[in-house]
């Protein structure tokens, strides 16, 4: 937008300035300071000439709610600035973003390589849904680049992974991942929900597309659902065309809530990074904790890669307590500050056991086959005072 605050000279605006101002015109409808919610399903044309100008791309404007909304556009431009992307497209959820994009990029006979620690619903979509449409999928161990390259076929169209991963925070070497894709002329996709654009921008490492569940850190308040895909204009335009058919659009009010949440994005992530680091260090030294999975710890595998490609290490700390499923449950139940809930990334701390929250239907043996231990606890750190969170955890571990 011509009247949007822009960088001057060689100076690049910082993440907090971009969170507040990027994507927003200086003058808004009704001279409002906040971005207005344009709550409409359709848009009128002054005359047939304006309609012709729109379809012949002589003017930029909206046509129908399934194809875009002014409030949505502001949120998309803000996210694009934060993630160093040419373009951004919002969806009604993170899963709507990934499924629509894969439908747009794949066709019968195509092949996808996905890492085994990618989000389980994404893997479920690939293996259970797309398989029915003649799309083949190979799953390879996370971080095993030899296996990834060996899995690539002439029909491979997409390499898909996540960094950091859920729940173990595994880190992928993004530069190497992107190089493999370029060498084999295969598109690379990263789910960067855990990292956020504050901590990591995969596009800057050569990755083709980035996904976020905006429900999490980007919204930041557990009061909206949205997803985002970011990348080059050409790639995003193709996905936008598919969204216009499938209809998984974000509503204007959710887009407004996302804009509002992003205003404090950098401040929140800075605090969550610091809180999570302090909690991880506390837990690693605790005698009742067997292992801590957090990229900010020097003992963490791929800590050096995380330091090289991340500004901070995120707000999720996953740890294993000494004991079994019941002992882990007692620790979770004894905590007084975090709430037991799925999801992550909000201002409130949340705690859960992946064995129960995400894999309840499986036996212990079946969970171990997919890498989920009964004594595992995932702590999504909020913006509360670190000292209070640590004191609460210390008391919970003592009571358990």
N, C-alpha and C positions, 0 to 999 in steps of 0.2 A: 504493500500500500504506500502511496506516495507521501502521505502525511503521517506515517508511522515513524517513531524515533528510530534513527539508523546510526550505524557506526560511522565515525568520522575519521578519516585518515586510516592509519594502521591500527587504531585502537579497537579491540574487540570487546564488546560488552560482556560483563561477567554473568554467571548463571542467575544470580538473584535479580539483577536488573532485567535480564531477559524474561525471567518468570513473571515480573510485574508488568513489563511494557510490551514485550514482543507480540506481534500480531494485532495490536490494537491501534486504531486510528486516534489521532490526538483529539479530533472533534467527533463526537458520537451523536446518535439520534437524540433529539431533545436536549442537547448539551449535557447529557448525563456523564458522570465520571465512570460509573460501572457500565460494563457491556450490557446492553439491553437484551432481554429474552424475546426473540421474535417468535412468538407462539402462533404459528400458522401452518396449515397443511398445504396451501397453494399460494401462488403469487399472480398478481394481475398485470396485464400489459396495457399500456396507454392506447395503443393502436396496432394494426397489423404490421406496420413498418417496424415497430419495436420487436415484434415477434420474429420477423424475418431477420433483423439484425442479430437477435439472440441466436437463432439457429445457424446463421452464417458466421458466428463468432466475431462480429464487429463490436459487440458490447459484452461485458461480463455482468451477469445477474442471475438470480435464481428463477426456476421455472415451477418445480413441484417438490414437495417435502421429501420424497424418496431420493431426490437427486442433490439435496443440499439445503443448507439453512445459514443465514448470516451469523448467527451465534455460533453455530458449529464451525464456520470458516475461521472465526477468530481463535477458537481453541486449537484448530488444526495448525494455523500459522504460528501460534505460540509454541506448540510442541515441535514443529519443524525447526524453529530457531534453536530450541534447546538441544535437539538431537542432531544438529548439523545436516539436516535433510532438505532435499529440494522440495519434497511434498509430503503431506500427511493426510491420512483418511481415517476418520473416526467411525466406530461401529457401536452397536448396542452392548457388546461385551468383548472380552479378550478372545473367547472361543469363536465368536462371530467373525472377528478379524482374521484369525488363522484359517478357519474353514473356508471362508469366502475367497481368501487369497489363494489357497491351494486349489480350489475349484477353478479359479481363473488361470492358474499357471500350468495345470496338468490336464491331460486327456488320456483316453484309453490307450494302453500300451506304454505309458510313461512309467518311470521308475524313480523312487525317492529313497535317499539314504538318511536315516534318522539315528541320533545317538540314544543309547538305552536309558539315559537319565533325563531325557526331555519330559516335559509335563505329561502326565499319564493320560489325560483326556486328549491331548494332541496325538499321542501314539495310538490311542483307541480309535480316533477318527481315521487315522491313516490305515490301520490294520483291519478295522471292522467295517468302516463305511466305504472308503475309497477302494478297498480291495474288491468290493462288489461291482465297481464300475471299471474293472480291468486295469487298475493302477497297482503296480507292484511296489513292495516296500522291503528294504533291507535294514535291519537294526544292528548297529555296531557299538562296541564298548566306548564309552565317553573317553575322549583323549587319546584313543588309539588311532592315530592318523594313518598308519599302515593299513589297518583294517578298513578304514574309510575309503582310502584310495583303491584297495582291492575290490571293494563293493561297487565301485562306479562302473556302469555299463554304458554302451552307446546310447541307450534309451534313458539314461539318468537325466533328470531335469532339475532336481532340487537336492541340496544338502541342508538338513535342518538340525539345529541344536539349540542349546540354552546355556547361558552363562551370566551369573552363577545359577546352579541348578537347585531344584526343590526336591528333597529337603536338605541335601548334604552340602550345598554351596560349592559344588565342584566348579573349577574354573577352566574354561576353554581358551587355548591360545588363538585369539581372534585373527591375528595376522596370518598364521599358518593355515587356519581354516579357510580364510578368504583366498589365499594363494592357491590352494588345492582347487577351489571352485573356478578361479580364473583359468588355471592351467587346463582344466578339463571342460571349460566352457559350460559350467553348471552354475545355476543361481544359488547363492548362499543366503540362508535365513537364520536369524538369531532371535530367540525370545529373551529380551533383556529386562523383563519385569522386575526381577530381584535387584538388578543393578541400578536402574533408572538412568536417564540422561545426565544426571548430576555426577554419578560415579563412573559411567562408562558410555562411550558413544561408538558402537560397533561400525557404523558407516565410515568413520574416520580410519578404520583399519582395513577397509576394502570390502566389507560385507555388503551384500546387495539390498537386503530388506531387514528391517527391525520391527519386532512386535512388542507391544506392551499391553498388559491388562491394566487399563487406566483406573479400574476399580481400586487398585492397590495404592502405591505411593503417589501416583500422579494426582489422583483425587484427594487422597490423604485423610479422609474423614469418615470412611465407611458409610457414605450416604449416597453413593451413585454407582451405577454399573456402566462401563464403557470399555472399548478396546481401541487400539490404534495400530496402524501399519505405516511405516515411514521408509522412504527410499527415493529413487530417482523419479522424476515426473512421468517418464514413459512407463515404468513398472507400476506405479501407483494408479495411473490412468486406466490401465488394463483391469486392475482390481476394482476401481471405481465403476467401470462399466458392468462388472459382474454384480456389485452391490446394488446397482440400479435394478437388476433383474431379481435378485434374491431378497432384497429389502431389509437387511439387518442394519438399519440406520439408528444413529443415536438421536434421542429426542432433544429439543431445544433446551429444556430445563436441565437435563443431565449435562449438556454442553456448558451451560452457564455455571453449574456447580463445579465442573472441571476447571473452568477459567478461574473461579474464585479460589478453589483449592490450590491451583498452581501459583497464585500470588505469593504464598508462603512456602513453596516447594523447596527452594534451596535452604531456607532456614530449618525446615523440618528434617531434611535429609542430613544436614550437618549434625543436628542433635541426635538423630537416630544412629548415624555412624559412630558418634562418640559414645553413646550409651551402649551400643552393641559391643564395641571394642572393650569397654570396661567390664561388661558382664561376661564376655568370653574369657578375659584374663582371670576374673574371679573364679569362674567355673573350672578352668583348666587347673587351678591350684587347689581345688576342693577335693578332699579324700573320698567323697562319695560319688564323684563324677569320673567315669572311665575314659571318656574321650569327648572333645569339643570340636565341632566342625564349623570353623569360622575362618575366612580367608585372611583376616587381619592378624592371625597368630603366626609367628615364625615357624611353629611346628606343623602348620597346615600344608598338605601337599599342594604344590603349585602356588605357594605364597609369593614366590618371586615373579611369576607371571601376573598374579593379581596386582602386585606393586607396580609392575610395568604398565599395565593397561587400565588401571582403575584409580580414580581420585580418592575414593573411600571404599569401604568393604561391605557396606550394606547394613540393614537393620534386622536381619534374621540370624539368630544363633541357634544351632541345633546341637544337642548334646546327648550323651548316653550316660544314664545313671547306673550305679552298681546294683544289680538286681534284675527282676523280671518285669512283666507287664503290670502286675499289681503294685509293685514298688514305684514304677514310673507314674502310675495313676495316683498314688498317694502324694507324690511330689506335686503333681499338677493340682490336685484338689486342695493341697495345703497352701498354695499361693493365694494371696489376698488382693494383690493389685491387678495382675493380668486376668482377663476373662477367658473362659474356655470357648473357643470359636474357630471356625475355619477362616481363611483369608489372612491378610497381612497388610502392612504398609500404612495403616492409619495412625492417628495420634495416640490412640489407646493401645497399650500392650495387650497382646493375645498369646495364649499358650494352648498347646494341644499335643496329643500323641498321634503321629501319623498311622500307627498300627490300628488305632480305633477310628480316628476321624476320616481317614481316606481308604483304609484297607480292612474295614471291620468284617467284611464278608469272607475274608481269607483266614485260613489256619496259620498258626505260627510258622509251620514249615513252608507253606505257600508264600507267606510274607517274606521269609528269608530268601526265597528264590528270586524275588524281585528287589532284594536289597533292603527291606524294611525290618529293622530289629524291634523287638517288643519293648526294649528299654530306652527307646529313642524318644526324645522330647524336642518339639520345635517351638522356639520362643520368638515371636514377632515383636520386636522392641519398639515401644512408642516414644513419646517425647517427655515422659515423666522424668523426675530427677533420678539420675543414675544411682545415687546413694540409697534412695528408697527402694528401687527395684532390686538392688543387690542385697539389701537387708531382708527384703521379703523372700528372696530366693534362699538366702542363708537359713532363715527360719523354717522354710518349707522343707529343705533338705534335712534339717535337724529333726523335724517332726516326723518325717517319713521313715 
